[in-house]
Amino acid sequence: MLLENPLIKPRDFRVHIDAPYAREIFSEYFFRMLSETHASSPVIILCIGTDRSTGDSLGPLVGEMLKKSCSHARVLGTLSEPVHAGNLAKVLDEINEKYPDPFIIAIDASLGRSENVGTIKLARGSIKPGAGVNKDLPPVGNFHITGIVNVGGFMEYFVLQNTRLYLVMKMAEIISEGINKGLSKFFS
């Protein structure tokens, strides 16, 4: 049930977690994005973040949820084994060593404007993890999913530490459910 909006660029889709049918809309757009971009490469879902910061835990929470239920892709980045600034380059090297031409879907939290907090974004191309907190990390992903968890622009580390867990959990549930449904539909 994807609603077409002429104001949305075809490469960039956004849905707010409180929108009616947010789960179904996200799942349908994820399926479309996967259908338009995936070749025959193995699918890797790379969930970036850390469980040491509420705002930055979106990736590991999604990874944890997917690890229990996803059979169509390799999931990396969970609460017990997070992928973060300290090990991202090493994990990317391991992926490229193990999988020839992997298809990577990157998931990360982001900061944005106050009116966009609670918005999930899907976009083609790679994401630049850590950009919101001025870290220089390698870009990653054939397409990416970001969740705007709080307001950016000032004292980012403090803001990430003071992000509402409810918001991050709801976002993680919508993303993981949508990915599972989209992958099941794609591989059926």
C-alpha positions in Angstrom: 0.0 0.0 0.0 2.6 2.6 -1.1 1.1 6.0 -1.5 2.6 7.9 -4.4 3.6 11.4 -3.6 5.0 13.7 -6.4 7.0 15.6 -3.9 9.0 12.6 -2.9 12.1 12.0 -5.0 12.1 8.4 -6.3 15.4 7.8 -4.7 14.3 9.0 -1.3 11.4 7.8 0.7 10.3 8.9 4.2 7.6 7.7 6.6 6.8 8.9 10.1 6.4 6.1 12.7 3.0 7.6 13.7 1.7 7.7 10.2 -1.4 5.5 9.5 -0.1 2.2 8.0 3.5 3.2 8.5 4.5 -0.5 8.8 2.8 -1.5 5.6 4.1 1.5 3.7 7.7 1.0 4.8 7.5 -2.7 4.0 6.2 -2.0 0.5 8.8 0.6 -0.3 11.6 -1.6 1.1 10.4 -4.4 -1.2 10.4 -1.9 -4.2 13.8 -0.6 -3.4 15.2 -4.1 -3.1 13.5 -5.2 -6.4 14.9 -2.2 -8.2 18.5 -2.4 -6.9 19.4 -6.0 -6.0 21.2 -8.3 -8.4 22.2 -11.9 -7.4 24.6 -11.0 -4.7 24.2 -12.2 -1.1 22.2 -9.7 1.0 23.9 -8.3 4.1 22.0 -6.2 6.5 24.6 -4.1 8.4 23.1 -2.5 11.5 25.3 0.3 12.7 25.4 1.8 16.2 26.0 1.0 19.9 23.9 -0.1 22.8 25.8 2.3 25.0 23.7 5.3 23.8 20.0 5.2 23.6 19.9 7.4 20.4 22.6 5.3 18.7 21.0 2.0 19.6 18.6 1.9 16.6 20.9 -0.2 14.4 21.8 -2.9 17.1 18.1 -3.1 18.1 17.0 -3.7 14.5 19.9 -6.3 14.2 18.7 -8.0 17.4 15.1 -8.3 16.1 16.2 -9.4 12.6 18.7 -12.0 14.0 15.8 -13.9 15.6 13.6 -13.9 12.5 15.4 -13.2 9.3 16.3 -16.2 7.1 16.9 -14.4 3.8 19.9 -12.3 4.7 23.0 -12.2 6.8 22.5 -9.8 9.7 25.5 -8.0 11.3 25.3 -5.6 14.2 23.3 -6.7 17.2 23.2 -5.8 20.9 25.7 -8.5 21.8 27.9 -7.8 18.7 27.5 -4.2 17.6 29.0 -2.7 14.5 30.2 0.8 15.5 32.9 3.4 14.8 35.6 1.3 16.4 35.1 -1.8 14.3 33.2 -0.7 11.1 36.3 -0.8 8.8 37.2 -4.2 10.1 33.7 -5.6 9.6 33.5 -4.2 6.1 36.9 -5.9 5.3 35.5 -9.2 6.6 32.3 -8.8 4.5 34.2 -8.1 1.3 36.6 -11.0 2.0 33.8 -13.5 2.7 31.2 -12.4 0.1 32.1 -11.6 -3.5 30.2 -8.4 -4.5 27.9 -8.3 -1.4 24.6 -6.3 -1.5 24.7 -4.3 1.7 21.7 -2.6 3.3 23.0 -0.2 6.0 20.9 0.8 8.9 21.8 3.7 11.3 20.3 6.3 13.5 20.6 10.0 12.6 19.9 13.4 14.0 17.8 16.0 12.1 15.4 18.9 12.4 12.8 18.7 15.2 9.9 18.3 12.8 11.5 15.2 11.3 12.2 13.3 14.6 10.4 10.0 14.3 10.9 9.7 10.5 12.4 6.7 8.8 14.2 7.3 5.5 15.1 4.8 2.8 17.5 6.0 0.1 19.7 4.5 -2.7 23.4 4.6 -2.3 25.7 4.5 0.7 25.4 6.1 4.1 28.2 8.0 5.8 28.0 6.7 9.4 29.1 9.0 12.2 28.6 12.1 10.2 26.2 13.6 12.8 28.9 13.4 15.4 31.8 14.4 13.2 33.4 11.0 12.8 35.2 10.1 9.6 34.0 6.6 8.7 33.8 4.8 5.4 30.6 5.1 3.4 28.6 1.8 3.3 25.6 0.3 1.6 23.9 -0.2 -1.8 21.0 1.5 -0.1 20.4 2.6 3.4 17.8 3.1 6.1 18.1 5.8 8.6 15.9 6.8 11.6 15.9 10.4 12.8 15.9 9.8 16.5 16.5 13.3 17.8 17.5 16.9 17.0 20.9 17.6 15.6 23.1 20.7 15.5 24.2 21.1 19.1 25.8 18.8 21.7 25.2 15.7 19.6 26.6 13.2 22.1 24.4 14.6 24.9 21.4 14.6 22.6 22.0 10.9 21.7 22.2 10.0 25.4 18.9 11.7 26.1 16.9 10.2 23.3 13.6 8.5 24.2 13.9 4.7 24.2 10.2 4.4 23.2 10.9 6.3 20.0 13.9 4.1 19.1 12.1 0.9 19.9 9.0 1.8 17.9 11.3 2.7 14.9 13.2 -0.5 15.3 10.0 -2.6 15.3 8.7 -0.9 12.1 12.1 -1.3 10.3 12.7 -4.9 11.3 9.1 -6.0 10.6 9.2 -4.2 7.2 12.5 -5.7 6.3 11.3 -9.2 7.1 8.1 -8.8 5.1 9.9 -7.2 2.2 12.6 -9.9 2.1 10.0 -12.7 2.3 8.0 -11.2 -0.6 11.2 -10.6 -2.6 12.5 -14.2 -2.1 9.2 -16.0 -2.5 
